[in-house]
Amino acid sequence: MNVAMLRAARYLWSEAVSGFGAQDPKSLALRTHCQTSGWSLTEQDPYNNVIRTTIEALAATLGGTQSLHTNAFDEALGLPTDFSARIARNTQIIIQEESELCHTVDPLAGSYYIESLTDQIVKQARAIIQQIDEAGGMAKAIEAGLPKRMIEEASAREQSLIDQGKRVIVGVNKYKLDHEDENDVLEIDNVMVRNEQIASLERIRATRDDAAVTAALNALTHAAQHNENLLAAAVNAARVRATLGEISDALEVAFDRYLVPSQCVTGVIAQSYHQSEKSASEFDAIVAQTEQFLADNGRRPRILIAKMGQDGHDRGAKVIASAYSESRFRRRFKPDVLYT
């Protein structure tokens, strides 16, 4: 599937760029970076992640990626250790240097299965592109939360299949270990890192040319207000040692700061569970317990789900929030914290 996705992306890119009147053949060639999945990494039996990452890296190579990042097997536990990072690095080096797959362009071309999948993805992608165009373009679609909602619906549906055992995850819902071994985890002193970063910022602010920084940030704001080149202005601001926060604030003078739409998908998990009588009865039993709690206590049960950090990787929190919401828990939503 991932091979077909990359092949379809190249086709769609060429089609779109041709529509803009591009003449240079190089412009029609999609250049893309791939990263193996973080979502597929599991905390349970984590050495299985080496195999998962290898398969995903192989798919990216067969699909014709120009650049590749292979995740470390222990990234479901924390930041990678030197040991796990070396395995991740060597995974793609071995594919590149020992498999000879990089010597052939589109090695799976002509396979009935791959060609069929590619065609299906192209057709489905065109339908999504049309939906986005009808919403006013990607910027408008993002503001309305359309892409995010589609991703969250797919995530909730996939997770419900895993929870029911219909989608096998080795070591998680099938072939589980009786005893999990302890794994080495990279330990980081977050307080020390924070203090070092603060000290670094203080040194920069004490030694930089404040007048040059102010002028560069004002130029960036002006560029944003007059539809000029933002990248060049942002690079100039960085060169005079403006911080990322200051650059962001300068842009916010011209643009509103994006806020994640306060929404949580509903109905997807219940629909998935009701595909079979057994799973439907299990789901309905949970809902019945929630309704009984309401009858006994005069309110619905509540749970706090907090997404820590600023990386934006909120898939897990959103899936859990959706599950509790469909179980009739009380729900409130904020961009940085989920209350249900």
Steps between C-alpha positions, in 0.01 A plus 500: 500500500777747590680426175181575309446819701836639392441399138158667508649813656750532215223462244279759671790742541588476132135550409464806724824666392415441134171677564695808606683498167838371615734426209816377673489119539679539835201693631277201433711270717379474859780519754388366833631411843362200686513406865407163638191495716508613860144382547587140418769482769389313810614518860423131542769265368684796343755295303214421262531865398829423324307276261220752456743780422688281252181416311396866493846613385492235228160627385633856481797382294284296263270800468786723390556735792791744464569526873427272792490516880480168683366516854673321786328198650475655847333830405172377646684505834690827466780661304727245330817372659829487308442126452150532355599800287783297345262219407259752346778661298640167383154382393486747215871473423467123451197551273691761302837326478425126511159447338577680169139622498618855441650398166157464339233763446152390609593131542140386562357666190285260300387295797123460466450541874718812531356660186145432622571649842666803341196560280262469795701748708516750213122490462434532873757779535338695218168481685663639815675774301165597348346509848777733618460722193128526569582606857696796361847350481732340752537809720122527541471125549759509779321789669178299487679194639423280198836320459536457875151352527569253219822389670331464837213299354747261336700476824194423711382238251841332486541500877157344548601215269817448703307504828264236362789285378386532139825676410788294637789679670757237597588523867205728576175319423643167383813293569556697820793433731426351840772720647639825361875554547633833621635718220771763519352846462688822435483708816488878454514763773226730371568763768865517398411524130252780572751695708768461233261625233400801711866582562572471126217740415623746760851493348360556152286792609793656686736489201278558196427831327156591636446772239567254219266246659221757531546611140496142372187411698324815377596407144354154555173647627490735200558209262215308662266798477579565133509144363877503446759223532480379860778244479768751404388741772491223761850382402632857532345525847663173602838618371498796738412254780127561540350206687237268358247640746573856391467404134167332575378806692597726211286293265211500745476878463380437144336160535270352759656211689349170392288327761409134469123464442330378815362176370517130571375238257200297610314203358798336333592266786141397571445427132812283493399302807151441364636312198466176697260382767773411751686832484169691493389337824833587663472864396134527600586357843748785556240758398247335733743534792546868422126556489464316831763732650293797380186355658677432831697825530301757306792576268711329240848371587786731409863442414789738429722418202797736469735518202839596639759695302486715188575250225138479384496120499154470651375190316500281809326758717236562234430128449457448874280809526281374215465160667391652829268742322324216320475321835285798612757666724467875548732686265658841469779578257783751505785524246767407751298278735217257445229483764243224458 
